[in-house]
Amino acid sequence: MIVALTIKKIRNENWFSKIMALVCPNKINFEKKTLGPVKLLHITINQRNKRIPWKKLSKILKKKTQNILCQENTKLPKKYGFSRYNSTCLKKVLCKNAAVNVLKLSNINPNKLKLSLFDPKAEHSEILKELILFSNQVNVVTYNTSKYLKDQEKMMAEYGASIVGSDNLDLLFKSNVVIAPNKIMKTLPISQSCLVFTSERSSAPLKGIIYHDYKISVPQIFNSIMPPDLDPEYFLSAVYDKYNICEIKQIIPKNCLCENKELSIKDIASKIFYEQ
């Protein structure tokens, strides 16, 4: 079960609300929702004063105080076992889906496009069968080259496509597009015009045009259970982690974020720089 928490601050503007703040200071409401296999417990606290009954709530929830879905600015007390849900699993999926759909719309000659996958732990080899449709040679930089050796042989046999796998970062140097689903932890040798799709802001300085966040629309089916105060991607990430719903894995982002600039998939597709 997924547990979500909403704290509604109620202003005591009249005599009645001030009395309620004394008699019933912070009422806790529980609402259970179900959608197919997805089970959600939505807790709403109507906060009339500063004292949120965390201790009481922890006793009610027992072992369900960890990985609570809530707004980023909600301060959960660790001493009662509370922790906020945080995961990049869905962002990695959205990163790959965004990159593939940008490439589809770009209509660039596969002989012209230099495409690379940066996958240090060899966790994203499944995307190769899609990437080879857009470039005659896909470079893979990984520290687990043995995992990609099997893929190289398979792709060559089935599609006649060339997959070059190596732990040498210099393979990325002439790339027009780099897909790096995991957080980039080191500076990569890429050009200023290179498009990079990743799931988080890099912890190292990077050249290039870096897309690190993705905006989505919630499939209508999930609107009935999603708490209105939660970010859609954040909520669906929890559902995806817990229940592995296929519909979520197929979501294509509406827009991608580069620093504070937001662009559509179509706009990005027109900005891929390559030698004519």
N, C-alpha and C positions, 0 to 999 in steps of 0.2 A: 504493500500500500504506500502511496505517496502522501506526504503530509505537507500542506501549505498553510502559511500563517499570514493573516492580514491584520494590521493594527490600525483602527480608525480612531483618530483623535477627535474627540467631541468637545467643542467649545462651550463653556458654561456661561452663556450670555444672559440668562434670566434666572429668576428665583427658583423656578422649578428644576432647571438643570443643575443648579448649585446644590439643591437638596438631594437630587439623584446622585450627585458626585459623592455625597456623604453616605447615603443609604446603600447605594449599589454602584460603587466606584468604577469598577472595570469588569463589566459583564463578559463572559466567555461563551461564544456560540459555536456549536459543532455541527457541521453538515457533511454527510457522506454522499458521494456521487460515484456512479459506476457507468462506464462506457465500454462494452465488450469486456476484455480482460483487465482494463484499466480501472483501478480503484483509488479514489481520492478522498482524503479527509481534509476538509477546509475549515480551519479554525479562524474565527474572527473575534478580536478583542476590541470592545468599544471602550477606548481609553478616556476616562473623565479626569483622572489625576496622574501624577508621575509614577505611581507605584503599580507596575504591571505584575500580576501574580504569577511570576515565573515558577516559584516553588510548587504552587498548587498545580500549575499546568504540567510540570515535569512528573508529578505523581500520577496524574491522569494518563499521560502518554507512556509512562514507564520507559520501555526501551526504544521508543520511536522519536526521541528528541534529536537524533542526529540526522543530517542531510535534510533539514527543513527548508522548504521553498518559501522565500520571502524576498522583499525588496532589498536591494544592496545596502541601503542605509539603516536597515534594522539591526540593532545591537542585541545579539543573542548572548545570554550569560553562560559562559563555559562552565562555571561552577555547578550548574544544574544539568550539565551534560548536553546543552544545546549546541548545535553547529549548523551552519548554512550550507545547503547543497551547492556544489560547484563542480562543473565538469566541462571538458572541451570536446567530448566524443561527437556530439552533433555538429559542432563547429568544423570539425575535421571533414565530416560528410558534406557539409554545405560548401566548404572550401573546394573540395573535389568536384562537386556538382556545378559550382559556379564556373570553374576553370573549363570543364568539358563543354558547357553551353556557350561560353565565350568563344571557344575554338570552333564550335559548330557554326556560329553566326559569322565568323570572320571570313570564311570561304577562301583561305589562303592556300596556294598551291603547296602540297606536302613536300615538294622538292625544295621549297624556299624557306619553310618554317623550321627553326632550330628550337627543339622542345626538350626540356629536362625535368626529371623528377628527383627531388632531394628527399631521400627516405633513409636516414642513417640506420634505423633498426629494422629495415625491410618489413614494415607493417602494412604497406599500401600497394602491394604488387598487383592487386585485382584491377587497378585503374589502367594498367598497361594496355589491355585489349581495346580500351577506348582511345587512348592516346595515339596508338599506332595508325589510327584512321586519319590523323591530322599531320603527321610527319613521317617521312621515310626512315628517319633515324631518331630514336628517342634515347637520350642519355640518362642513365640512372646513377646517381651518386649515393652510395650506401656503404656501411661498414660491415654489412653481412652479404658479401658478394656471392657466397655459395647459394643463398636463397634465390638470387636473381639468375644464376647460371641456368637453372632448370627453365625459368621463364624465357630466357634468351633462346634456348633451343626450341621450345614450344612455339614461340612467336615466329621464328624463322621457318619452321616446318609448316605451320598452319597459314600464315599470312605473307610469308616472304619479307617480313619486316625486320629491320636491324635494331637490336637493343644492345646498347653498350653500357655495361655495368662496371663501375670502378669506385674505389674509395678516394680517388683523386678529385679534389674540389675544382681543379682547373677545367674539368669537363663542362662546368657551368658558364665559362667565360663568354662564349659567343651566343648564349641562349637568348631567344626572343621572349620566351615564356618559361618560367620555372614554377613548378607546383611543389609546395613544401607543406604537407598537411599538418605536421607537428610544429611546435614552436621552434623558431630558428634561434639557436644558441650561440652562433658564431658568425663573424663577418664572412660573406660569400663573395667570390670574385665575379660579380655581375656588372653589366653596364648600367648607365643612368636611365636608359630607355627600356630596360628589361621589365616585363610585367611579372610580378610574383604574387601567387595566391597561397596564403597561409592561414592558420587558425587563430593566431594571437600576435600581438605586437612582438617584434624581435627584441631579444635582450642584448643584441649587439648592433652596432651601427651598420646600416645597409644602404647601398645605392639602389636605384631602380624605383619602380612604382609599385608600392607594396599594399596589397589588399588583404586586410587582416580581420575584418568583421563583415557580417552579412545580415541583411534585412529580409525577413520572410513574411508571408501571409499565412495565418493559421488555417489549415484545412477546416472547412465549415463544420465537419463532424466533431471537432474538438472544442468548439465554442461553448457547448453546453456544460462543459466541466472545468474550463480554464478560469481561474480567479481573475477578475478584470484588472487588478492592480499589478499583475506580473507581466514581465516582458515575454512575448510569444516564443522567441527562440529559447529563452531560459526554461520556460515551462515544458516545451516540447522536448528539450534536451533530457529532462528528467523522465518523461514518458518513454523516450527512446532508450535510455539507459536501463530502465526497469523492465520494459515490456518488449523492446525490439520490434516496434510496429513498422511494417514494410512501407506504409504510406508516408511515414516521416522520412525514411531513408531516401525517398524519391523527390523530396521537395527541392525545387530550384529557387535560389534566392531572387528576390525582385531587384535588389540593389546591393552593391558592394562598397565598403568604406575604405578609403585611403586617407589616413590621418583623419581630418574632419570633413573631407569631401566625399559625397555620396554619388555614385554613378550607377546607371542601369547596366545590365548585361549587354544590351545592344550597343550602348555608348562605348563600353570598354572594348568590345569586339572591333570597333573601328579605330582603336588607338594602338593596336599591335604594330610595333615598328619592325620591319624586316627589309632585307635587301631585295629590290625588285629584279 
